[in-house]
Amino acid sequence: KLEKAEMLEMTVRHLQKLQRQSTVNNNNEQTVMNKFRAGF
């Protein structure tokens, strides 16, 4: 059985991972839009 602290740590790590992925995806979308606006 997981302790509450362990579960909280796992949850925090998971949320941080999701946040990093979201940041990367947003940066990629911005790069794509910039290239599109520049005419490739």
Secondary structure, DSSP 4 states (H G I P E B T S, - for coil): ---HHHHHHHHHHHHHHHHHHHHHHHHHHHHHHHHHHHT-
